[in-house]
Amino acid sequence: MQEVYYLVEGNLPEGYPSPESTRNLQSRAYYYEELIKGYNDDEIKSFVDLLEIIPEDNENYEYVKAIADAIAAGEAKPWEELPEVAQALEAIAKLRTEEYADFMVDQGIDAFVFPTLNYLAPPQEEEEASEVYELYGSLPGRFEANILGVPGITVPMGYSEEGIPMSLEFMGNYFGEAEIISYAYDYEAATRFHKPPALLSPLPGEQFSFVPVPEPPATPVLILFGLGAFALKQKRRGKTNLSK
C-alpha cells in the first residue's frame, strides 16, 4: 500500500497541480477577507488594513502582506472558482480508485485496523509531554483518510500498564461508513473495553457528587452482536478480512 502515501511523501499523483500553484494563497485571501468583513469593524474594513497595524518586524508580517497583496490585486477567490482545485480533486479521486479502492476489492480487504495513536499519551503535567507529541504526534491514518476521502472510526481498545487509555481505528473503503461503523460497534460490544463516564450531579444532602452513567444491559448487546453486519459477513462470505 505504498501508493496510499503518495501525497504524504510528496509524490503527487498524475494530473495533480504543481505545488508552486498560488491556489492556496488565493483561497486563503478570499476567506480571510470574508472573515474580516463579517466583523463589521469601523477601522478594519479589509484584511489589507492589517498592514497598517502590524509592524514590519513582526514575524507574521510577510504572511499577512502576501494575503493582503492577493486581495488588493483582485486574486482572492473561493475554492469552487479555482480550476486547479477541480483538477486536484480529480487526480485524488483517480488515485483513490486505482490505488486504494481497487486494491481493497482485489485483495478481499474490508477494512484496515491499527492503533489510533502510535504512542502512549503522556500526562499533560509532565515536562516531556510536548516533546512526545512533537515526535510521535501524527495519527497513522490521518493523512490517508483525509486525502483519499475514506471513512475512519476510532473505538476504545483498553488501557496500558500505566492505565493510559488506548484506541483502535477502523479505516474502510470509499462510501464504506456503514460497514466500519458495524465493525466498530461489534468490536466494542465484544470487548467492552470502554468505561462509563462519570457525570457531575448534585445528590440529596450534598452539593455535588460524581454519579456514574449505568452501562446498558449485556443481553441485548449480545443479541445485536450476533446479528451485526460483522457476523452477517462471516456467514455470507465465510470470513471477514480485516487487514492490519
ZAFIGU-635763 format. One line per field, with one value per atom (N, C-alpha, C): x, y, z; residue in three letters. Coordinates in steps of 0.1 Angstrom, whole numbers. Example, Ala and Ser with C-alpha at 12.3 -4.5 7.8 and 13.67 -1.06 7.14 Angstrom:
// ZAFIGU-635763
u: 132 123 132 128 137 129
v: -57 -45 -33 -22 -11 0
w: 78 78 78 71 71 79
type: ala ala ala ser ser ser
END
This chain:
// ZAFIGU-635763
u: 8 0 9 21 29 23 14 8 -1 -6 -15 -7 6 14 19 14 19 20 8 8 15 16 22 37 43 57 61 51 55 54 51 49 35 33 20 14 2 -4 -5 -6 -7 -19 -16 -27 -28 -21 -22 -15 -21 -14 -1 8 21 20 29 29 31 37 40 28 17 4 1 -6 -10 -24 -30 -44 -46 -37 -38 -38 -29 -29 -42 -47 -59 -71 -72 -84 -83 -71 -69 -72 -68 -71 -86 -93 -108 -114 -111 -118 -114 -101 -97 -104 -106 -113 -127 -134 -147 -149 -139 -139 -138 -129 -127 -140 -146 -158 -169 -170 -180 -180 -168 -167 -174 -176 -182 -175 -162 -154 -152 -154 -153 -139 -129 -115 -109 -112 -106 -117 -118 -129 -124 -111 -105 -93 -89 -77 -65 -66 -55 -51 -61 -59 -50 -48 -39 -25 -21 -7 -4 -14 -12 -11 -14 -14 -2 1 12 25 35 48 56 64 72 81 85 94 87 73 66 68 69 72 62 50 39 37 45 42 42 52 53 41 37 25 12 11 -1 0 12 14 11 15 12 -3 -10 -25 -31 -26 -32 -29 -17 -14 -23 -26 -35 -49 -54 -67 -67 -56 -55 -55 -49 -47 -60 -70 -82 -81 -71 -69 -75 -82 -88 -101 -101 -112 -116 -129 -132 -128 -128 -123 -130 -143 -151 -148 -142 -138 -124 -117 -103 -102 -99 -99 -89 -78 -68 -74 -83 -89 -97 -105 -112 -102 -91 -80 -74 -72 -66 -75 -88 -98 -99 -99 -99 -87 -76 -64 -64 -69 -70 -81 -92 -102 -97 -89 -82 -73 -65 -56 -64 -75 -83 -89 -94 -100 -89 -79 -69 -59 -55 -45 -51 -63 -69 -81 -92 -104 -103 -96 -95 -86 -76 -67 -74 -83 -91 -100 -106 -115 -107 -96 -88 -83 -79 -73 -83 -96 -106 -105 -101 -99 -112 -117 -129 -126 -115 -111 -96 -89 -76 -78 -71 -73 -59 -58 -45 -47 -37 -39 -41 -50 -53 -40 -33 -21 -9 3 14 23 17 24 14 19 10 10 -2 -4 2 11 17 8 8 0 5 -5 -2 8 8 16 31 34 48 56 68 76 79 81 84 72 60 48 48 52 53 63 74 84 78 70 64 54 46 37 44 55 63 69 73 80 70 59 50 36 34 20 12 18 10 1 -12 -21 -18 -17 -13 -22 -35 -44 -49 -44 -50 -48 -36 -34 -41 -40 -47 -62 -68 -83 -87 -80 -84 -81 -70 -66 -75 -77 -85 -100 -104 -118 -125 -118 -124 -127 -137 -141 -132 -131 -124 -131 -130 -137 -128 -128 -120 -128 -124 -131 -120 -125 -115 -110 -97 -92 -84 -88 -82 -73 -65 -56 -42 -32 -18 -15 -3 0 0 2 2 -12 -22 -36 -40 -32 -35 -44 -55 -65 -59 -62 -57 -69 -67 -79 -74 -84 -82 -90 -84 -91 -94 -106 -110 -111 -104 -105 -110 -121 -127 -126 -134 -134 -143 -142 -150 -164 -172 -186 -188 -178 -180 -183 -189 -192 -201 -211 -220 -212 -203 -195 -186 -178 -169 -176 -187 -195 -200 -204 -208 -196 -184 -173 -169 -169 -166 -176 -189 -199 -197 -195 -194 -181 -170 -158 -160 -167 -170 -179 -189 -198 -191 -182 -175 -164 -157 -146 -150 -159 -163 -152 -142 -131 -134 -144 -147 -152 -150 -155 -166 -177 -187 -182 -186 -182 -189 -183 -190 -195 -207 -213 -214 -211 -212 -227 -232 -246 -249 -257 -260 -269 -265 -273 -280 -290 -297 -287 -286 -277 -262 -259 -246 -246 -235 -235 -233 -223 -220 -214 -217 -211 -210 -200 -199 -208 -217 -226 -223 -219 -215 -227 -226 -236 -237 -249 -251 -248 -242 -239 -252 -254 -266 -265 -276 -276 -269 -263 -254 -262 -274 -281 -285 -291 -294 -281 -270 -258 -253 -254 -250 -259 -272 -281 -277 -275 -271 -258 -249 -236 -237 -246 -248 -255 -262 -269 -262 -251 -244 -239 -235 -230 -218 -210 -197 -201 -211 -214 -221 -229 -236 -225 -215 -204 -198 -196 -189 -198 -211 -220 -221 -221 -222 -210 -198 -186 -177 -180 -172 -162 -158 -148 -148 -143 -141 -127 -121 -107 -105 -99 -96 -80 -75 -61 -55 -44 -37 -27
v: -12 0 13 12 23 35 31 41 51 46 54 66 65 76 86 86 95 109 115 129 131 122 124 125 117 117 127 135 145 140 127 122 124 135 138 129 125 116 123 115 120 130 142 151 161 159 169 182 193 206 207 216 218 224 220 226 241 246 260 269 262 270 280 290 301 298 286 284 285 281 282 296 304 318 325 322 328 325 312 308 314 314 319 334 341 355 358 350 351 349 338 335 344 348 358 371 376 388 387 376 374 374 369 369 383 391 405 413 411 419 415 402 398 404 410 417 430 436 450 460 459 469 482 493 506 510 504 508 498 485 474 469 475 471 460 458 448 442 430 424 432 440 449 459 463 473 468 455 450 454 457 461 474 482 495 493 481 478 470 460 451 457 458 463 454 459 451 441 444 434 423 423 412 399 388 375 371 376 372 383 393 404 399 392 387 379 370 362 371 380 389 398 402 410 402 390 381 380 378 377 390 401 414 418 414 417 410 398 390 396 401 407 420 428 441 439 428 425 419 417 410 395 389 375 366 371 363 356 343 336 324 320 308 296 285 272 268 270 265 273 284 292 290 281 279 266 267 255 244 248 238 229 235 227 215 217 206 196 201 193 184 190 182 172 175 165 154 156 146 136 142 134 125 131 123 112 115 105 94 97 86 78 84 77 68 73 66 53 55 43 33 37 28 22 30 25 21 24 21 12 18 10 -3 -2 -14 -24 -19 -28 -36 -29 -35 -46 -43 -53 -65 -62 -73 -82 -76 -84 -89 -86 -90 -84 -71 -64 -56 -57 -50 -37 -37 -25 -27 -16 -16 -12 -20 -18 -15 -4 0 9 10 19 33 40 54 63 61 68 58 63 55 57 62 64 64 63 65 79 85 99 102 111 114 123 123 133 147 156 170 177 172 179 176 165 161 171 174 184 179 165 160 157 161 158 165 177 184 177 172 165 153 146 133 136 146 150 154 161 166 154 144 133 123 120 109 114 126 132 129 124 121 109 111 100 91 78 69 70 71 71 85 95 109 113 113 118 110 97 88 90 90 91 105 115 129 131 126 129 120 108 99 101 107 109 96 87 75 76 68 69 62 67 61 63 54 55 49 55 51 46 35 30 26 26 22 8 6 -8 -11 -6 -10 1 -4 5 -1 8 4 -1 -6 -10 2 14 26 32 25 30 40 42 52 46 52 47 46 36 35 32 35 33 27 21 14 21 21 28 18 19 11 21 18 27 18 23 15 20 14 18 30 36 48 45 54 52 39 36 24 27 39 42 32 27 17 5 0 -12 -10 1 3 6 13 16 2 -7 -20 -28 -27 -33 -27 -14 -7 -11 -11 -14 -29 -38 -52 -54 -46 -47 -42 -31 -25 -35 -40 -49 -62 -67 -79 -77 -66 -64 -56 -47 -39 -32 -27 -20 -6 0 13 13 25 26 37 35 46 59 70 83 86 95 100 114 117 130 137 150 158 161 156 158 159 169 170 159 154 144 150 145 150 151 162 164 167 167 170 181 189 199 193 185 178 165 155 142 136 128 121 109 109 98 90 78 70 68 69 65 50 45 30 24 12 5 -1 -2 -9 -24 -31 -45 -53 -64 -72 -80 -85 -94 -88 -76 -70 -68 -65 -63 -75 -87 -99 -103 -100 -103 -95 -82 -73 -78 -82 -87 -99 -107 -119 -116 -105 -102 -90 -86 -74 -77 -66 -68 -76 -75 -83 -98 -102 -116 -120 -111 -114 -116 -108 -110 -124 -128 -141 -152 -151 -161 -161 -149 -148 -151 -147 -149 -159 -165 -175 -169 -156 -150 -135 -127 -113 -109 -103 -100 -86 -84 -71 -70 -63 -62 -52 -55 -45 -37
w: 0 0 0 -5 -6 -14 -23 -32 -24 -13 -4 1 2 8 -2 -14 -24 -19 -15 -11 1 11 23 21 12 9 -2 -7 -17 -31 -33 -47 -52 -59 -63 -74 -73 -84 -97 -107 -121 -122 -128 -130 -119 -108 -97 -100 -97 -100 -93 -98 -92 -78 -69 -56 -56 -67 -68 -71 -73 -76 -65 -69 -59 -54 -57 -53 -38 -30 -15 -11 -17 -13 -17 -29 -34 -25 -21 -13 1 6 20 20 9 8 8 1 0 13 20 32 44 44 54 52 40 37 41 38 42 58 64 79 84 79 84 81 69 66 75 80 89 102 106 119 119 107 106 115 115 123 115 122 116 111 118 114 105 107 99 90 78 69 59 58 49 55 51 56 52 41 37 48 56 66 77 78 88 86 74 71 78 81 88 103 108 122 126 118 121 117 127 123 114 106 96 102 114 121 128 127 132 125 131 125 114 116 106 96 95 86 71 67 53 49 58 55 54 63 62 49 45 33 21 20 9 7 18 17 13 19 16 1 -4 -18 -28 -24 -33 -33 -22 -21 -29 -27 -34 -49 -53 -68 -74 -66 -70 -73 -67 -69 -59 -49 -39 -45 -44 -49 -40 -39 -32 -39 -32 -37 -50 -50 -62 -75 -74 -85 -90 -84 -88 -96 -109 -118 -112 -106 -102 -90 -83 -72 -78 -89 -95 -101 -107 -112 -101 -90 -79 -73 -72 -68 -77 -90 -100 -99 -97 -95 -83 -72 -59 -61 -68 -70 -78 -88 -96 -87 -79 -70 -61 -55 -46 -52 -65 -72 -75 -82 -88 -77 -67 -58 -44 -41 -28 -29 -35 -36 -44 -55 -63 -56 -49 -41 -31 -24 -13 -19 -30 -36 -41 -48 -53 -42 -31 -20 -10 -12 -3 11 11 24 27 39 42 50 57 65 69 72 78 92 101 115 121 129 135 147 156 168 163 169 165 167 178 181 180 176 176 188 199 212 223 235 247 250 252 255 269 270 284 291 305 312 309 308 304 314 326 336 334 327 325 316 319 311 297 296 283 274 279 271 257 257 244 234 240 232 226 234 229 218 219 209 196 198 186 179 186 180 174 181 178 176 174 174 162 151 139 141 136 136 124 126 115 103 105 93 90 96 94 79 74 60 50 52 42 41 53 53 48 52 47 33 28 14 5 8 0 1 12 14 18 26 30 45 50 64 74 85 96 109 118 131 142 154 165 177 183 194 205 218 229 227 230 229 242 253 266 271 281 288 289 289 290 305 307 321 330 325 333 335 329 330 320 309 299 289 286 276 262 255 241 232 219 210 197 190 178 167 155 144 133 127 115 104 93 81 69 63 53 39 30 16 14 2 -2 0 7 10 18 26 35 49 52 65 73 66 73 78 69 73 84 84 95 108 107 120 126 117 122 128 122 128 141 142 154 165 162 172 177 168 172 180 177 184 199 200 213 221 214 222 226 218 222 232 232 241 254 253 265 271 263 269 274 270 274 289 296 309 309 316 316 322 316 322 334 342 354 352 355 354 367 367 379 382 393 395 410 415 429 434 446 453 466 471 483 494 501 512 508 495 491 480 479 469 455 454 441 444 435 436 422 420 407 407 397 395 382 383 371 362 349 340 339 341 341 327 327 314 309 296 291 294 295 299 288 293 284 274 278 269 255 255 242 233 240 233 226 233 227 216 217 206 193 196 185 179 187 182 173 177 169 155 155 142 135 140 134 120 113 100 99 110 111 110 118 118 105 99 87 76 76 66 67 80 82 76 78 73 58 52 38 30 36 28 34 46 52 62 59 68 64 74 71 73 63 63 68 80 85 85 76 74 83 90 98 90
type: met met met gln gln gln glu glu glu val val val tyr tyr tyr tyr tyr tyr leu leu leu val val val glu glu glu gly gly gly asn asn asn leu leu leu pro pro pro glu glu glu gly gly gly tyr tyr tyr pro pro pro ser ser ser pro pro pro glu glu glu ser ser ser thr thr thr arg arg arg asn asn asn leu leu leu gln gln gln ser ser ser arg arg arg ala ala ala tyr tyr tyr tyr tyr tyr tyr tyr tyr glu glu glu glu glu glu leu leu leu ile ile ile lys lys lys gly gly gly tyr tyr tyr asn asn asn asp asp asp asp asp asp glu glu glu ile ile ile lys lys lys ser ser ser phe phe phe val val val asp asp asp leu leu leu leu leu leu glu glu glu ile ile ile ile ile ile pro pro pro glu glu glu asp asp asp asn asn asn glu glu glu asn asn asn tyr tyr tyr glu glu glu tyr tyr tyr val val val lys lys lys ala ala ala ile ile ile ala ala ala asp asp asp ala ala ala ile ile ile ala ala ala ala ala ala gly gly gly glu glu glu ala ala ala lys lys lys pro pro pro trp trp trp glu glu glu glu glu glu leu leu leu pro pro pro glu glu glu val val val ala ala ala gln gln gln ala ala ala leu leu leu glu glu glu ala ala ala ile ile ile ala ala ala lys lys lys leu leu leu arg arg arg thr thr thr glu glu glu glu glu glu tyr tyr tyr ala ala ala asp asp asp phe phe phe met met met val val val asp asp asp gln gln gln gly gly gly ile ile ile asp asp asp ala ala ala phe phe phe val val val phe phe phe pro pro pro thr thr thr leu leu leu asn asn asn tyr tyr tyr leu leu leu ala ala ala pro pro pro pro pro pro gln gln gln glu glu glu glu glu glu glu glu glu glu glu glu ala ala ala ser ser ser glu glu glu val val val tyr tyr tyr glu glu glu leu leu leu tyr tyr tyr gly gly gly ser ser ser leu leu leu pro pro pro gly gly gly arg arg arg phe phe phe glu glu glu ala ala ala asn asn asn ile ile ile leu leu leu gly gly gly val val val pro pro pro gly gly gly ile ile ile thr thr thr val val val pro pro pro met met met gly gly gly tyr tyr tyr ser ser ser glu glu glu glu glu glu gly gly gly ile ile ile pro pro pro met met met ser ser ser leu leu leu glu glu glu phe phe phe met met met gly gly gly asn asn asn tyr tyr tyr phe phe phe gly gly gly glu glu glu ala ala ala glu glu glu ile ile ile ile ile ile ser ser ser tyr tyr tyr ala ala ala tyr tyr tyr asp asp asp tyr tyr tyr glu glu glu ala ala ala ala ala ala thr thr thr arg arg arg phe phe phe his his his lys lys lys pro pro pro pro pro pro ala ala ala leu leu leu leu leu leu ser ser ser pro pro pro leu leu leu pro pro pro gly gly gly glu glu glu gln gln gln phe phe phe ser ser ser phe phe phe val val val pro pro pro val val val pro pro pro glu glu glu pro pro pro pro pro pro ala ala ala thr thr thr pro pro pro val val val leu leu leu ile ile ile leu leu leu phe phe phe gly gly gly leu leu leu gly gly gly ala ala ala phe phe phe ala ala ala leu leu leu lys lys lys gln gln gln lys lys lys arg arg arg arg arg arg gly gly gly lys lys lys thr thr thr asn asn asn leu leu leu ser ser ser lys lys lys
END
